[in-house]
Amino acid sequence: MVRREPEAVRITSAARSHQEDVAGRQRRYLVSMIIRTLCFVAAGFSMGHWYLWVFLAGSLVLPYVAVVLANVGGPTQSAGPQPFGADLDRPALEGPREPHDRRR
């Protein structure tokens, strides 16, 4: 009876955990909302200046952008981690053309 060992898996091809994915989305949303709050406060301090409208536009548009960015997930990997050596269909490097002669 031949015992078959499990194939080695490349860790770089493993998907991010759900917890890491949610934490990344929360960070993106939080940063966007902080920028939106700063735009709103800056608009309050810039009454009578032309850039008041830039800050107001930023404070109105950023909630939409924050939600869209928070809902964007990473690349989905339906196949799971790739076994080591799965990309062996690439051509191999060729060896030396002539054997080395050390007597010379």
N, CA, C and O atoms as a MOPAC input file, in Angstrom:
PM7 MOZYME 1SCF
protein

 N      0.84600 1    -1.16300 1     0.00000 1
 C      0.00000 1     0.00000 1     0.00000 1
 C      0.89800 1     1.23400 1     0.00000 1
 O      1.75900 1     1.39100 1     0.86600 1
 N      0.68700 1     2.09900 1    -0.97400 1
 C      1.48700 1     3.30500 1    -1.11000 1
 C      0.76300 1     4.44400 1    -0.40200 1
 O     -0.41000 1     4.72500 1    -0.64900 1
 N      1.50700 1     5.07900 1     0.47700 1
 C      0.93000 1     6.21400 1     1.20700 1
 C      1.22200 1     7.49000 1     0.43700 1
 O      2.37400 1     7.78400 1     0.11900 1
 N      0.19600 1     8.22800 1     0.14700 1
 C      0.35500 1     9.44500 1    -0.65000 1
 C      0.39600 1    10.66000 1     0.27700 1
 O     -0.51800 1    10.87500 1     1.07300 1
 N      1.45400 1    11.44200 1     0.16700 1
 C      1.60600 1    12.65800 1     0.96700 1
 C      0.79900 1    13.78000 1     0.33400 1
 O      0.67600 1    13.82400 1    -0.89000 1
 N      0.24100 1    14.69400 1     1.13600 1
 C     -0.46700 1    15.84300 1     0.54400 1
 C      0.52400 1    16.75400 1    -0.18000 1
 O      1.68400 1    16.88600 1     0.21100 1
 N      0.02600 1    17.37300 1    -1.24300 1
 C      0.88500 1    18.25400 1    -2.02400 1
 C      1.17500 1    19.53200 1    -1.24400 1
 O      0.32400 1    20.03100 1    -0.50700 1
 N      2.38100 1    20.05000 1    -1.41700 1
 C      2.74100 1    21.31100 1    -0.77700 1
 C      1.92900 1    22.44000 1    -1.41100 1
 O      1.63500 1    22.40200 1    -2.60600 1
 N      1.57100 1    23.43700 1    -0.61700 1
 C      0.75300 1    24.54600 1    -1.09500 1
 C      1.55400 1    25.82800 1    -0.95800 1
 O      2.20800 1    26.05800 1     0.06000 1
 N      1.50000 1    26.66000 1    -1.98800 1
 C      2.16500 1    27.95700 1    -1.94100 1
 C      1.34000 1    28.89600 1    -1.08200 1
 O      0.15700 1    29.10400 1    -1.34900 1
 N      1.94700 1    29.46100 1    -0.06200 1
 C      1.21300 1    30.35500 1     0.82900 1
 C      0.85900 1    31.66000 1     0.12800 1
 O     -0.10900 1    32.31200 1     0.51900 1
 N      1.61000 1    32.06200 1    -0.89200 1
 C      1.31600 1    33.31400 1    -1.58600 1
 C      0.03900 1    33.22600 1    -2.39700 1
 O     -0.52900 1    34.25800 1    -2.75600 1
 N     -0.42900 1    32.02200 1    -2.69500 1
 C     -1.66100 1    31.89100 1    -3.46300 1
 C     -2.87700 1    31.69300 1    -2.56500 1
 O     -3.99800 1    31.59400 1    -3.06500 1
 N     -2.67800 1    31.63300 1    -1.25500 1
 C     -3.80700 1    31.44900 1    -0.34500 1
 C     -4.61300 1    32.74400 1    -0.24800 1
 O     -4.05400 1    33.84100 1    -0.28400 1
 N     -5.90800 1    32.60400 1    -0.12800 1
 C     -6.78300 1    33.77700 1    -0.02900 1
 C     -6.67400 1    34.39100 1     1.35700 1
 O     -6.33600 1    33.71300 1     2.32800 1
 N     -6.97000 1    35.70800 1     1.43700 1
 C     -6.98700 1    36.37300 1     2.73500 1
 C     -8.15100 1    35.84500 1     3.55200 1
 O     -9.18400 1    35.46100 1     3.00300 1
 N     -7.98000 1    35.82700 1     4.85900 1
 C     -9.07000 1    35.35800 1     5.71200 1
 C    -10.21700 1    36.36700 1     5.69600 1
 O    -10.03300 1    37.52800 1     5.32900 1
 N    -11.38000 1    35.91600 1     6.09000 1
 C    -12.55700 1    36.78900 1     6.12300 1
 C    -12.33100 1    37.93300 1     7.10500 1
 O    -12.72200 1    39.06900 1     6.83700 1
 N    -11.70500 1    37.63900 1     8.23300 1
 C    -11.45100 1    38.66400 1     9.24400 1
 C    -10.51500 1    39.75300 1     8.71200 1
 O    -10.74500 1    40.93600 1     8.95900 1
 N     -9.46500 1    39.36700 1     7.98800 1
 C     -8.55300 1    40.34600 1     7.39700 1
 C     -9.25900 1    41.17800 1     6.32900 1
 O     -9.02000 1    42.38100 1     6.21700 1
 N    -10.11800 1    40.54800 1     5.55500 1
 C    -10.85200 1    41.25400 1     4.50800 1
 C    -11.79300 1    42.30000 1     5.10800 1
 O    -11.84700 1    43.43500 1     4.63500 1
 N    -12.53400 1    41.91400 1     6.15000 1
 C    -13.46000 1    42.85000 1     6.80200 1
 C    -12.68200 1    43.98200 1     7.46100 1
 O    -13.10100 1    45.13700 1     7.38600 1
 N    -11.55500 1    43.67300 1     8.10600 1
 C    -10.75500 1    44.71500 1     8.76300 1
 C    -10.21800 1    45.71400 1     7.73900 1
 O    -10.17200 1    46.91300 1     8.01500 1
 N     -9.81300 1    45.24000 1     6.57200 1
 C     -9.34100 1    46.13600 1     5.51600 1
 C    -10.45200 1    47.03800 1     5.00000 1
 O    -10.23500 1    48.22400 1     4.75300 1
 N    -11.64600 1    46.46800 1     4.83900 1
 C    -12.78500 1    47.27800 1     4.39100 1
 C    -13.15400 1    48.33400 1     5.42500 1
 O    -13.47300 1    49.46900 1     5.07200 1
 N    -13.11000 1    47.96000 1     6.70100 1
 C    -13.42600 1    48.92300 1     7.76200 1
 C    -12.40600 1    50.06100 1     7.78900 1
 O    -12.76900 1    51.22200 1     7.98000 1
 N    -11.13300 1    49.72300 1     7.59900 1
 C    -10.10000 1    50.77100 1     7.57200 1
 C    -10.31900 1    51.73700 1     6.41000 1
 O    -10.21700 1    52.95100 1     6.58700 1
 N    -10.62000 1    51.20600 1     5.22200 1
 C    -10.87000 1    52.07100 1     4.06400 1
 C    -12.06700 1    52.98300 1     4.31200 1
 O    -12.02100 1    54.16900 1     3.98500 1
 N    -13.13400 1    52.43900 1     4.88500 1
 C    -14.32000 1    53.24100 1     5.16600 1
 C    -14.01100 1    54.31300 1     6.20800 1
 O    -14.42400 1    55.46200 1     6.05600 1
 N    -13.28700 1    53.94500 1     7.26400 1
 C    -12.95000 1    54.89400 1     8.31800 1
 C    -12.09700 1    56.04100 1     7.78600 1
 O    -12.34100 1    57.20200 1     8.11500 1
 N    -11.10800 1    55.72300 1     6.97300 1
 C    -10.25200 1    56.77100 1     6.40100 1
 C    -11.08700 1    57.70800 1     5.51500 1
 O    -10.92500 1    58.92600 1     5.57800 1
 N    -11.96000 1    57.15200 1     4.70600 1
 C    -12.80900 1    57.99300 1     3.84600 1
 C    -13.73100 1    58.88900 1     4.66800 1
 O    -13.93400 1    60.05300 1     4.32300 1
 N    -14.28600 1    58.35900 1     5.74300 1
 C    -15.17600 1    59.16500 1     6.57400 1
 C    -14.40900 1    60.24100 1     7.35900 1
 O    -14.94700 1    61.32000 1     7.61000 1
 N    -13.17600 1    59.95800 1     7.74200 1
 C    -12.34900 1    60.98100 1     8.39800 1
 C    -12.05800 1    62.11400 1     7.42000 1
 O    -12.13300 1    63.28600 1     7.78700 1
 N    -11.73000 1    61.77000 1     6.18600 1
 C    -11.47600 1    62.80500 1     5.17100 1
 C    -12.74700 1    63.60200 1     4.90900 1
 O    -12.68700 1    64.81900 1     4.73200 1
 N    -13.89800 1    62.93000 1     4.88200 1
 C    -15.16500 1    63.63300 1     4.67800 1
 C    -15.44300 1    64.60600 1     5.82600 1
 O    -15.87100 1    65.73600 1     5.59500 1
 N    -15.20000 1    64.16900 1     7.05300 1
 C    -15.40700 1    65.04400 1     8.20800 1
 C    -14.48400 1    66.24900 1     8.15600 1
 O    -14.89700 1    67.37000 1     8.45300 1
 N    -13.22900 1    66.01600 1     7.77500 1
 C    -12.28500 1    67.13400 1     7.65100 1
 C    -12.72900 1    68.11500 1     6.56500 1
 O    -12.58400 1    69.32700 1     6.72700 1
 N    -13.26700 1    67.59800 1     5.46200 1
 C    -13.78300 1    68.49000 1     4.40700 1
 C    -14.94800 1    69.32600 1     4.92500 1
 O    -15.04200 1    70.51600 1     4.62700 1
 N    -15.83400 1    68.70600 1     5.69900 1
 C    -16.98600 1    69.42600 1     6.22800 1
 C    -16.55400 1    70.51800 1     7.20300 1
 O    -17.07400 1    71.63300 1     7.15900 1
 N    -15.60700 1    70.20000 1     8.08100 1
 C    -15.09800 1    71.19100 1     9.03700 1
 C    -14.36200 1    72.30800 1     8.29700 1
 O    -14.51900 1    73.48300 1     8.62900 1
 N    -13.56400 1    71.94500 1     7.29900 1
 C    -12.83800 1    72.95600 1     6.51900 1
 C    -13.81400 1    73.85700 1     5.76400 1
 O    -13.54300 1    75.04500 1     5.58600 1
 N    -14.93300 1    73.31400 1     5.32500 1
 C    -15.94000 1    74.14000 1     4.64800 1
 C    -16.51600 1    75.16800 1     5.61400 1
 O    -16.80400 1    76.29900 1     5.22400 1
 N    -16.68400 1    74.77700 1     6.86600 1
 C    -17.18600 1    75.71700 1     7.86400 1
 C    -16.22200 1    76.85800 1     8.13000 1
 O    -16.64300 1    77.97900 1     8.41400 1
 N    -14.92500 1    76.57600 1     8.04000 1
 C    -13.91600 1    77.61300 1     8.28100 1
 C    -13.60300 1    78.45200 1     7.03700 1
 O    -12.91700 1    79.47100 1     7.13300 1
 N    -14.09500 1    78.03300 1     5.88800 1
 C    -13.75000 1    78.75600 1     4.66100 1
 C    -14.93500 1    79.52200 1     4.07600 1
 O    -15.05500 1    79.65700 1     2.85800 1
 N    -15.78900 1    80.00900 1     4.93000 1
 C    -16.93900 1    80.78900 1     4.46400 1
 C    -16.46800 1    82.03200 1     3.71500 1
 O    -15.60200 1    82.76300 1     4.19400 1
 N    -17.03900 1    82.26300 1     2.54400 1
 C    -16.70500 1    83.43600 1     1.75500 1
 C    -15.54900 1    83.23700 1     0.79700 1
 O    -15.22600 1    84.15400 1     0.04200 1
 N    -14.91400 1    82.07900 1     0.79700 1
 C    -13.81100 1    81.79100 1    -0.12700 1
 C    -14.29200 1    80.84300 1    -1.21800 1
 O    -15.29000 1    80.14400 1    -1.04400 1
 N    -13.58500 1    80.82200 1    -2.33500 1
 C    -13.99600 1    79.99600 1    -3.46500 1
 C    -13.84400 1    78.51100 1    -3.17200 1
 O    -14.59200 1    77.70400 1    -3.72300 1
 N    -12.90000 1    78.12900 1    -2.32300 1
 C    -12.66900 1    76.70700 1    -2.06900 1
 C    -13.69200 1    76.13200 1    -1.09400 1
 O    -13.64400 1    74.94000 1    -0.79000 1
 N    -14.61800 1    76.95600 1    -0.59600 1
 C    -15.73700 1    76.44300 1     0.20000 1
 C    -16.49700 1    75.38900 1    -0.59600 1
 O    -16.90200 1    74.36300 1    -0.04900 1
 N    -16.69300 1    75.64900 1    -1.90500 1
 C    -17.44000 1    74.72600 1    -2.75700 1
 C    -16.69300 1    73.41900 1    -2.99300 1
 O    -17.31300 1    72.36900 1    -3.16300 1
 N    -15.36800 1    73.47900 1    -3.00300 1
 C    -14.57500 1    72.24800 1    -3.14800 1
 C    -14.76200 1    71.37200 1    -1.92300 1
 O    -14.97200 1    70.16500 1    -2.04000 1
 N    -14.68600 1    71.98800 1    -0.73600 1
 C    -14.86500 1    71.21600 1     0.49600 1
 C    -16.28300 1    70.66600 1     0.61900 1
 O    -16.47200 1    69.53400 1     1.06200 1
 N    -17.27600 1    71.45700 1     0.23200 1
 C    -18.65600 1    70.97100 1     0.28000 1
 C    -18.87700 1    69.81800 1    -0.69800 1
 O    -19.53300 1    68.82900 1    -0.37000 1
 N    -18.32800 1    69.95800 1    -1.88600 1
 C    -18.45000 1    68.86400 1    -2.86400 1
 C    -17.77300 1    67.59900 1    -2.33900 1
 O    -18.29800 1    66.49500 1    -2.48500 1
 N    -16.60000 1    67.77700 1    -1.72700 1
 C    -15.91200 1    66.61600 1    -1.15300 1
 C    -16.70600 1    65.96300 1    -0.04100 1
 O    -16.76100 1    64.73700 1     0.05400 1
 N    -17.32700 1    66.78400 1     0.80800 1
 C    -18.10100 1    66.21600 1     1.91500 1
 C    -19.40100 1    65.57600 1     1.43300 1
 O    -19.96400 1    64.74100 1     2.14100 1
 N    -19.88500 1    65.93600 1     0.27000 1
 C    -21.08800 1    65.31200 1    -0.27000 1
 C    -20.79500 1    64.06000 1    -1.09300 1
 O    -21.60400 1    63.13300 1    -1.11500 1
 N    -19.65200 1    64.02400 1    -1.76700 1
 C    -19.31700 1    62.90300 1    -2.65000 1
 C    -18.63100 1    61.77200 1    -1.89500 1
 O    -18.81100 1    60.60300 1    -2.23800 1
 N    -17.85400 1    62.10200 1    -0.88000 1
 C    -17.06600 1    61.07400 1    -0.19100 1
 C    -17.88200 1    59.96900 1     0.48300 1
 O    -17.39200 1    58.84200 1     0.53200 1
 N    -19.08200 1    60.20400 1     1.00200 1
 C    -19.82800 1    59.05400 1     1.54800 1
 C    -20.11500 1    57.98300 1     0.50200 1
 O    -20.01100 1    56.79000 1     0.78700 1
 N    -20.47300 1    58.40300 1    -0.69900 1
 C    -20.70500 1    57.43000 1    -1.77600 1
 C    -19.42100 1    56.67200 1    -2.09700 1
 O    -19.42900 1    55.44800 1    -2.22800 1
 N    -18.32800 1    57.40300 1    -2.22300 1
 C    -17.03800 1    56.78600 1    -2.53200 1
 C    -16.63100 1    55.83200 1    -1.40900 1
 O    -16.10600 1    54.75100 1    -1.67600 1
 N    -16.86900 1    56.22400 1    -0.15800 1
 C    -16.49500 1    55.37900 1     0.98100 1
 C    -17.26000 1    54.06500 1     0.97000 1
 O    -16.68800 1    53.01100 1     1.24500 1
 N    -18.54200 1    54.12100 1     0.65600 1
 C    -19.34000 1    52.89300 1     0.62700 1
 C    -18.90100 1    51.99800 1    -0.51900 1
 O    -18.78600 1    50.78400 1    -0.35300 1
 N    -18.65700 1    52.58600 1    -1.67000 1
 C    -18.20700 1    51.78500 1    -2.81700 1
 C    -16.86200 1    51.13500 1    -2.51700 1
 O    -16.67400 1    49.95100 1    -2.79500 1
 N    -15.92300 1    51.89300 1    -1.95200 1
 C    -14.61900 1    51.32500 1    -1.62500 1
 C    -14.71200 1    50.27000 1    -0.53400 1
 O    -13.96800 1    49.28900 1    -0.56100 1
 N    -15.60200 1    50.45300 1     0.41700 1
 C    -15.74800 1    49.47200 1     1.48800 1
 C    -16.35100 1    48.16900 1     0.97300 1
 O    -16.07000 1    47.10000 1     1.51400 1
 N    -17.17400 1    48.25100 1    -0.06200 1
 C    -17.80500 1    47.04700 1    -0.58600 1
 C    -16.97000 1    46.32500 1    -1.63300 1
 O    -17.32100 1    45.22400 1    -2.05600 1
 N    -15.88000 1    46.92900 1    -2.04800 1
 C    -15.00900 1    46.27900 1    -3.01800 1
 C    -14.16200 1    45.26300 1    -2.27100 1
 O    -13.37800 1    45.62000 1    -1.39100 1
 N    -14.32200 1    44.02300 1    -2.62000 1
 C    -13.54100 1    42.96900 1    -2.00000 1
 C    -12.28600 1    42.69900 1    -2.79500 1
 O    -12.10700 1    43.21400 1    -3.89900 1
 N    -11.42100 1    41.88800 1    -2.22300 1
 C    -10.21600 1    41.49400 1    -2.91900 1
 C    -10.54600 1    40.51900 1    -4.03000 1
 O    -11.70900 1    40.16400 1    -4.22100 1
 N     -9.54400 1    40.08700 1    -4.75900 1
 C     -9.80000 1    39.12900 1    -5.83100 1
 C    -10.29600 1    37.79900 1    -5.25500 1
 O     -9.73700 1    37.27400 1    -4.29300 1
 N    -11.33900 1    37.28000 1    -5.85700 1
 C    -11.88600 1    36.00600 1    -5.38400 1
 C    -11.09300 1    34.86800 1    -5.99600 1
 O    -10.72100 1    34.90600 1    -7.16900 1
 N    -10.84700 1    33.87300 1    -5.19400 1
 C    -10.11300 1    32.69400 1    -5.65900 1
 C    -10.99600 1    31.48100 1    -5.41600 1
 O    -10.99500 1    30.90900 1    -4.32600 1
 N    -11.73400 1    31.09900 1    -6.41900 1
 C    -12.65200 1    29.98800 1    -6.24200 1
 C    -11.92700 1    28.65000 1    -6.19200 1
 O    -12.44200 1    27.69600 1    -5.60900 1
 N    -10.75900 1    28.56100 1    -6.78100 1
 C    -10.04600 1    27.29900 1    -6.82800 1
 C     -9.25000 1    27.03200 1    -5.56500 1
 O     -8.83200 1    25.89600 1    -5.34000 1
 N     -9.02800 1    28.03200 1    -4.73800 1
 C     -8.25100 1    27.84900 1    -3.52500 1
 C     -6.76400 1    27.93400 1    -3.82000 1
 O     -6.36400 1    28.33400 1    -4.91300 1
 N     -5.95700 1    27.56200 1    -2.85700 1
 C     -4.50500 1    27.64500 1    -3.03900 1
 C     -4.03500 1    26.71600 1    -4.14900 1
 O     -4.57100 1    25.62400 1    -4.33500 1
 N     -3.03300 1    27.16600 1    -4.87400 1
 C     -2.47500 1    26.36300 1    -5.95100 1
 C     -1.37700 1    25.45400 1    -5.39800 1
 O     -0.52900 1    25.92000 1    -4.63800 1
 N     -1.37300 1    24.17600 1    -5.75900 1
 C     -0.30700 1    23.29500 1    -5.29200 1
 C      1.03500 1    23.71100 1    -5.86500 1
 O      1.12100 1    24.24700 1    -6.97000 1
 N      2.06800 1    23.45700 1    -5.10100 1
 C      3.40900 1    23.78500 1    -5.54400 1
 C      3.72200 1    22.96400 1    -6.78200 1
 O      3.51900 1    21.74900 1    -6.79400 1
 N      4.21400 1    23.62100 1    -7.82200 1
 C      4.53900 1    22.94500 1    -9.06800 1
 C      3.38700 1    22.92200 1   -10.04500 1
 O      3.46300 1    22.24400 1   -11.07000 1
 N      2.32200 1    23.64600 1    -9.75500 1
 C      1.16900 1    23.66200 1   -10.66200 1
 C      1.47600 1    24.40100 1   -11.95300 1
 O      0.78700 1    24.22500 1   -12.95800 1
 N      2.51300 1    25.22800 1   -11.92200 1
 C      2.86600 1    26.00100 1   -13.11100 1
 C      4.01100 1    25.34700 1   -13.88000 1
 O      4.85100 1    26.04100 1   -14.45300 1
 N      4.04700 1    24.03200 1   -13.89200 1
 C      5.12500 1    23.32200 1   -14.57600 1
 C      4.94500 1    23.28500 1   -16.08300 1
 O      5.77400 1    22.70900 1   -16.78600 1
 N      3.89500 1    23.87700 1   -16.58600 1
 C      3.69700 1    23.88700 1   -18.02900 1
 C      4.60200 1    24.90500 1   -18.70700 1
 O      4.66500 1    24.95800 1   -19.93500 1
 N      5.30600 1    25.71700 1   -17.91400 1
 C      6.25700 1    26.66500 1   -18.49100 1
 C      7.49200 1    25.90600 1   -18.97000 1
 O      7.84000 1    24.87400 1   -18.39600 1
 N      8.15700 1    26.39900 1   -20.00700 1
 C      9.36100 1    25.70700 1   -20.46600 1
 C     10.46700 1    25.80300 1   -19.43000 1
 O     10.63500 1    26.83100 1   -18.77300 1
 N     11.21600 1    24.72200 1   -19.29400 1
 C     12.30600 1    24.68600 1   -18.32500 1
 C     13.53700 1    25.36900 1   -18.90700 1
 O     13.67300 1    25.50300 1   -20.12300 1
 N     14.42300 1    25.79600 1   -18.02700 1
 C     15.68800 1    26.37300 1   -18.46900 1
 C     16.55200 1    25.27900 1   -19.06900 1
 O     16.53800 1    24.14100 1   -18.60000 1
 N     17.29300 1    25.61600 1   -20.08700 1
 C     18.16500 1    24.63000 1   -20.71200 1
 C     19.46600 1    24.54200 1   -19.93500 1
 O     19.92000 1    25.51500 1   -19.33400 1
 N     20.04700 1    23.37300 1   -19.96000 1
 C     21.32600 1    23.16800 1   -19.29000 1
 C     22.46900 1    23.70200 1   -20.14200 1
 O     22.23300 1    24.27500 1   -21.20500 1
 N     23.69600 1    23.52200 1   -19.69000 1
 C     24.83900 1    23.99500 1   -20.46800 1
 C     24.92800 1    23.24200 1   -21.78900 1
 O     24.57700 1    22.06500 1   -21.86800 1
 N     25.39400 1    23.92200 1   -22.81200 1
 C     25.46500 1    23.32100 1   -24.13600 1
 C     26.61300 1    22.32400 1   -24.26100 1
 O     26.48300 1    21.30200 1   -24.93400 1
 N     27.70900 1    22.61700 1   -23.62600 1
 C     28.83900 1    21.69600 1   -23.65500 1
 C     29.24200 1    21.38500 1   -22.21900 1
 O     29.15700 1    22.25300 1   -21.35000 1
 N     29.66800 1    20.18800 1   -21.97000 1
 C     30.14600 1    19.88400 1   -20.60900 1
 C     31.43400 1    20.68700 1   -20.33100 1
 O     32.27200 1    20.87500 1   -21.21300 1
 N     31.55700 1    21.14000 1   -19.10800 1
 C     32.74700 1    21.89800 1   -18.72300 1
 C     33.92700 1    20.96200 1   -18.56200 1
 O     33.82400 1    19.91800 1   -17.91800 1
 N     35.03100 1    21.33700 1   -19.14400 1
 C     36.24700 1    20.53900 1   -19.02200 1
 C     37.19100 1    21.28700 1   -18.09300 1
 O     37.68000 1    22.36200 1   -18.44200 1
 N     37.44900 1    20.73900 1   -16.92800 1
 C     38.27700 1    21.42700 1   -15.93000 1
 C     39.77000 1    21.20500 1   -16.16600 1
 O     40.58400 1    21.81800 1   -15.47500 1
 N     40.15200 1    20.37300 1   -17.09300 1
 C     41.57000 1    20.10600 1   -17.33900 1
 C     42.24000 1    21.23300 1   -18.10000 1
 O     43.47000 1    21.29100 1   -18.09900 1
 N     41.53300 1    22.10900 1   -18.73300 1
 C     42.14400 1    23.17800 1   -19.51900 1
 C     42.69700 1    24.25600 1   -18.67400 1
 O     43.24500 1    25.22800 1   -19.19400 1

